[in-house]
């Protein structure tokens, strides 16, 4: 069994009923992959919630396993941000925390924003339409 951390844009596409995401999620079982999220994804989805979305959001997020974010993940995220900043590349705190959660859990990352995740050691899948 392998883990696949779903980045926030993928979760939003799923909530909006975008077919390409639904099809890919359906195929995960055949690949013995389990979709997971982290606390950053939960915060970002709720922050962008539209009126009336609350029930669907709650059902979706509660149906997914949440991988931990702790001291080690925070340290890794900070190291990545510092490393890339020294090269003139700005990475967001949220993206670095999501990436650290994925790496720590041994998960691949499914995202529609591949270029936001240049970190070494992170396996990224492009889920853009």
Backbone bond lengths (Angstrom), bond angles and torsions (degrees), N, CA, C in turn:
res aa  C-N    CA-C-N  psi(-1)  N-CA   C-N-CA  omega(-1)  CA-C   N-CA-C  phi
1 X - - - 1.457 - - 1.528 108.49 -
2 X 1.325 115.64 131.21 1.451 120.66 176.38 1.529 109.09 -117.39
3 X 1.328 114.77 156.27 1.464 120.55 -179.55 1.519 110.11 -104.35
4 X 1.321 115.71 146.56 1.458 122.82 176.61 1.523 107.58 -132.22
5 X 1.331 116.44 109.78 1.459 120.64 179.04 1.525 108.90 -80.61
6 X 1.318 116.44 124.09 1.460 122.21 -178.45 1.521 108.92 -89.22
7 X 1.322 117.12 116.88 1.452 121.84 178.05 1.534 109.50 -71.09
8 X 1.302 116.20 160.31 1.459 121.88 -174.71 1.531 113.84 -55.07
9 X 1.341 120.95 -44.86 1.473 118.84 178.73 1.531 112.77 -59.24
10 X 1.317 117.36 -32.04 1.468 120.92 177.46 1.526 109.33 -68.82
11 X 1.335 116.70 -42.68 1.465 120.45 178.09 1.523 111.02 -62.88
12 X 1.322 116.98 -40.57 1.470 120.99 179.03 1.525 109.90 -65.42
13 X 1.330 117.54 -43.41 1.464 120.21 176.38 1.528 110.87 -58.84
14 X 1.317 116.54 -39.84 1.459 120.85 178.74 1.531 110.65 -64.57
15 X 1.332 117.08 -44.99 1.465 120.99 178.56 1.525 112.09 -63.48
16 X 1.313 116.95 -31.15 1.465 121.82 -179.66 1.521 112.06 -84.75
17 X 1.340 116.67 1.13 1.466 120.37 176.22 1.516 114.11 75.67
18 X 1.308 118.03 24.06 1.466 120.87 179.87 1.526 109.06 -71.38
19 X 1.315 114.42 121.09 1.455 122.21 -169.13 1.532 113.56 -61.18
20 X 1.333 117.57 -37.30 1.466 118.93 -176.47 1.531 111.57 -60.50
21 X 1.326 117.83 -33.65 1.458 121.04 179.95 1.525 110.37 -75.10
22 X 1.306 117.10 -44.18 1.457 120.60 178.39 1.523 111.98 -58.19
23 X 1.329 116.38 -41.89 1.460 120.44 179.10 1.524 111.38 -64.80
24 X 1.323 116.00 -41.56 1.464 119.17 -179.26 1.523 111.19 -68.23
25 X 1.331 116.58 -38.33 1.464 119.29 177.56 1.523 111.42 -63.91
26 X 1.320 116.17 -39.42 1.461 120.70 178.45 1.524 110.61 -61.08
27 X 1.318 117.06 -35.75 1.468 120.52 -178.00 1.531 112.73 -76.21
28 X 1.331 118.68 -11.32 1.462 120.51 -178.57 1.523 112.19 -62.12
29 X 1.305 117.50 -38.29 1.466 120.54 -178.90 1.526 111.02 -59.53
30 X 1.318 116.60 -39.31 1.460 120.44 179.39 1.520 111.39 -66.04
31 X 1.335 116.79 -26.72 1.469 121.26 179.28 1.532 111.39 -94.90
32 X 1.323 116.93 7.18 1.469 122.17 -176.80 1.515 111.80 54.52
33 X 1.326 116.27 40.36 1.461 122.21 178.16 1.518 109.65 -106.89
34 X 1.320 115.83 139.66 1.452 122.34 179.41 1.529 108.44 -111.84
35 X 1.348 117.97 123.26 1.460 119.82 178.20 1.530 110.63 -76.07
36 X 1.330 115.69 137.80 1.461 122.10 178.99 1.525 109.27 -136.03
37 X 1.332 115.70 167.84 1.471 122.69 176.47 1.520 108.07 -136.65
38 X 1.342 115.91 176.21 1.460 120.71 172.79 1.530 108.49 -132.30
39 X 1.319 116.84 173.10 1.466 121.82 -175.83 1.522 112.71 -58.87
40 X 1.320 117.98 -32.33 1.474 120.38 179.05 1.521 109.70 -63.60
41 X 1.325 117.30 -42.55 1.466 120.38 178.15 1.520 111.06 -61.11
42 X 1.321 116.48 -42.28 1.462 120.80 179.72 1.532 109.34 -59.81
43 X 1.327 117.19 -48.87 1.467 120.97 -179.55 1.526 111.34 -61.14
44 X 1.325 117.39 -44.66 1.464 120.39 -176.91 1.529 112.12 -66.35
45 X 1.319 116.74 -40.13 1.469 119.26 179.01 1.527 110.11 -65.60
46 X 1.337 117.43 -45.59 1.466 120.13 179.58 1.522 111.47 -65.73
47 X 1.325 117.77 -36.28 1.462 120.73 179.25 1.525 111.00 -61.92
48 X 1.327 117.24 -35.43 1.460 120.85 -178.06 1.518 114.55 -95.87
49 X 1.330 116.82 10.81 1.466 120.23 -176.33 1.520 112.06 -61.30
50 X 1.312 114.80 138.90 1.465 121.60 173.82 1.522 108.82 -92.90
51 X 1.331 116.67 153.71 1.474 117.97 176.05 1.531 110.00 -55.27
52 X 1.303 116.00 133.82 1.459 121.04 -179.89 1.517 114.57 91.58
53 X 1.338 117.60 -9.78 1.469 121.17 -179.30 1.523 113.65 -83.89
54 X 1.316 117.21 -11.87 1.455 120.91 -168.89 1.526 113.81 -54.31
55 X 1.309 117.55 -45.90 1.467 120.50 -178.86 1.516 112.76 -62.68
56 X 1.324 116.48 -45.28 1.465 120.05 179.24 1.526 111.37 -65.01
57 X 1.329 115.83 -40.57 1.462 119.36 179.30 1.524 110.20 -62.47
58 X 1.310 116.08 -47.78 1.456 119.57 -178.98 1.522 111.52 -60.01
59 X 1.334 117.88 -44.66 1.473 121.18 179.25 1.528 111.00 -62.54
60 X 1.316 116.95 -44.21 1.460 120.38 -179.16 1.527 111.07 -63.49
61 X 1.326 116.80 -53.13 1.463 119.88 -173.83 1.526 112.34 -69.01
62 X 1.316 117.07 -36.38 1.478 119.30 178.84 1.530 111.73 -71.29
63 X 1.324 116.87 -19.55 1.451 120.77 178.69 1.520 113.82 -85.00
64 X 1.321 116.65 -1.55 1.464 121.11 -179.27 1.524 110.16 -114.21
65 X 1.297 116.02 142.76 1.467 121.04 175.10 1.535 108.91 -70.67
66 X 1.309 116.19 140.22 1.463 121.82 178.79 1.520 108.77 -106.17
67 X 1.345 116.37 122.17 1.462 120.43 176.95 1.531 108.75 -84.34
68 X 1.329 117.04 152.24 1.460 119.92 -172.95 1.523 114.54 -74.37
69 X 1.313 113.23 153.10 1.465 123.22 169.99 1.524 105.91 -126.19
70 X 1.290 116.79 114.69 1.459 120.90 -179.03 1.515 111.24 -137.08
71 X 1.299 114.35 -157.01 1.460 121.37 -176.73 1.536 112.36 -56.57
72 X 1.312 115.83 -49.16 1.466 119.86 -177.41 1.522 112.93 -60.94
73 X 1.320 115.91 -41.34 1.472 120.28 179.43 1.528 110.16 -68.12
74 X 1.337 116.26 -39.00 1.461 119.60 176.95 1.517 111.89 -62.81
75 X 1.317 115.80 -41.36 1.469 119.86 178.44 1.524 110.58 -63.22
76 X 1.336 116.55 -46.80 1.466 119.75 -179.74 1.526 111.16 -60.81
77 X 1.325 117.29 -43.31 1.466 121.04 179.29 1.525 110.49 -60.34
78 X 1.319 116.61 -44.48 1.462 120.30 179.02 1.520 112.73 -64.06
79 X 1.319 116.66 -39.18 1.473 120.26 178.17 1.531 110.70 -63.74
80 X 1.347 115.88 -43.76 1.467 118.63 178.17 1.519 110.74 -61.69
81 X 1.309 118.18 -46.06 1.471 120.57 -178.53 1.524 110.38 -60.35
82 X 1.321 117.04 -42.85 1.471 120.96 179.57 1.522 110.82 -65.92
83 X 1.329 117.44 -45.42 1.466 122.82 -179.89 1.531 111.56 -58.92
84 X 1.325 116.65 -47.55 1.460 119.92 -178.12 1.524 111.67 -73.17
85 X 1.321 117.87 -34.62 1.466 120.84 177.50 1.523 110.50 -61.84
86 X 1.330 117.42 -36.23 1.463 121.20 178.32 1.527 111.54 -63.77
87 X 1.339 116.12 -22.00 1.471 121.27 177.63 1.519 111.72 -98.68
88 X 1.337 116.83 4.98 1.455 120.62 178.67 1.515 114.12 84.55
89 X 1.329 117.31 16.77 1.465 121.91 -179.32 1.530 108.20 -110.88
90 X 1.327 115.98 124.99 1.457 120.77 179.35 1.521 109.71 -96.18
91 X 1.324 115.49 123.29 1.458 121.86 174.34 1.522 107.53 -112.96
92 X 1.330 116.95 145.95 1.459 119.22 -179.13 1.530 110.86 -82.09
93 X 1.312 113.99 153.98 1.453 119.92 178.19 1.533 110.64 -59.43
94 X 1.327 115.87 -46.19 1.461 119.89 -179.15 1.513 112.82 -59.79
95 X 1.330 117.29 -46.21 1.467 120.14 -179.77 1.528 111.17 -63.33
96 X 1.320 116.72 -39.83 1.462 119.37 179.84 1.525 111.52 -67.37
97 X 1.325 117.61 -37.81 1.465 120.54 176.82 1.528 111.42 -67.45
98 X 1.321 117.53 -41.04 1.469 121.06 176.83 1.527 109.51 -61.48
99 X 1.325 116.54 -46.32 1.468 120.57 179.75 1.525 110.89 -62.36
100 X 1.326 117.41 -42.17 1.460 120.87 179.47 1.528 111.21 -64.24
101 X 1.325 116.73 -39.18 1.464 120.39 177.11 1.525 110.20 -62.50
102 X 1.321 116.98 -42.63 1.464 120.85 179.53 1.525 110.97 -63.28
103 X 1.319 116.94 -48.90 1.464 120.62 -178.57 1.530 110.45 -62.04
104 X 1.322 116.52 -45.56 1.460 121.20 -178.94 1.528 111.83 -60.98
105 X 1.328 116.95 -36.95 1.467 121.77 -179.40 1.529 112.39 -83.49
106 X 1.333 117.13 -6.15 1.460 120.32 -176.02 1.512 112.40 72.34
107 X 1.339 116.08 29.05 1.466 121.75 -176.37 1.529 111.20 -102.28
108 X 1.313 114.91 152.17 1.459 120.69 166.29 1.523 106.54 -80.06
109 X 1.328 116.65 162.83 1.466 121.14 178.89 1.518 109.32 -116.19
110 X 1.342 116.84 124.16 1.465 122.59 175.25 1.523 107.30 -98.09
111 X 1.340 116.53 120.42 1.459 120.60 -178.09 1.526 110.75 -146.61
112 X 1.311 114.77 156.68 1.460 120.77 172.66 1.521 110.24 -96.09
113 X 1.331 117.00 -0.60 1.473 122.85 -177.42 1.528 110.34 -122.95
114 X 1.310 117.19 63.88 1.458 122.63 -174.66 1.521 112.09 -55.39
115 X 1.303 118.59 -40.48 1.472 120.29 -175.31 1.529 112.98 -67.09
116 X 1.317 117.80 -14.34 1.470 120.92 177.31 1.524 112.26 -79.32
117 X 1.333 117.70 -3.66 1.461 121.33 -173.44 1.536 111.88 -129.57
118 X 1.346 117.39 67.19 1.466 120.33 -178.53 1.533 114.09 -87.86
119 X 1.311 118.56 12.63 1.454 122.50 -172.58 1.530 112.13 -68.37
120 X 1.335 115.13 138.44 1.465 120.34 174.60 1.524 109.01 -66.50
121 X 1.322 115.73 142.87 1.444 120.78 176.82 1.519 114.25 87.79
122 X 1.312 117.04 -4.46 1.464 121.81 179.99 1.523 109.00 -102.79
123 X 1.324 116.60 126.72 1.465 121.63 176.84 1.522 107.11 -96.57
124 X 1.339 115.61 120.07 1.468 121.52 -173.76 1.532 109.62 -114.56
125 X 1.350 115.10 134.76 1.459 121.63 172.94 1.533 107.82 -109.85
126 X 1.319 116.38 133.54 1.457 122.01 178.99 1.528 109.50 -84.63
127 X 1.341 115.62 112.77 1.458 121.79 179.41 1.519 110.87 -110.44
128 X 1.312 117.28 25.34 1.454 119.43 177.41 1.529 108.89 -71.76
129 X 1.356 116.39 154.04 1.471 118.93 -178.93 1.515 112.62 -62.86
